[in-house]
Amino acid sequence: MHIRLIVALFVFSAAVQASTSLRVGNQVLVVGDSAVRVTELLGKPSYKSRGHGSRNGSSRKSGRSSRSRAKATSARDAGGEKWQYRRGDHVTIVTLVDGKVSNIEDEPR
């Protein structure tokens, strides 16, 4: 019984990784960095979206603190902009609000 729970939690946590930082080569992108820094590290996004109803992971349960979830929710409510990147076998989504990184998601394709 316990093993099933552990396996289920592992599978769910591996599906989406929302974080406050992302390693890009030997550099690190963190929440609070500017849009310019995102472009320096990741280049031009494959796709951009704006406004409400965008994906930011705030509705998913994860290991993030309530402060992180509140920040992600405020990004959605503020009509943040999502920049999507293809990176190897992952899709990275960076949420920007007022020109600053407010959330970073890294998902396997």
GIPE-V26670 format. One record per helix or strand. SS is the DSSP state (~ for helix, > for strand). FROM is the first residue (numbers start at 0). LEN is the number of residues. Records with the same first field share a line. If there is no record, write none. Layout:
SS->FROM-LEN, FROM-LEN
//
This chain:
~->1-14, 34-8, 65-12
>->15-4, 20-4, 26-4, 33-1, 46-4, 80-7, 89-8, 99-9
//
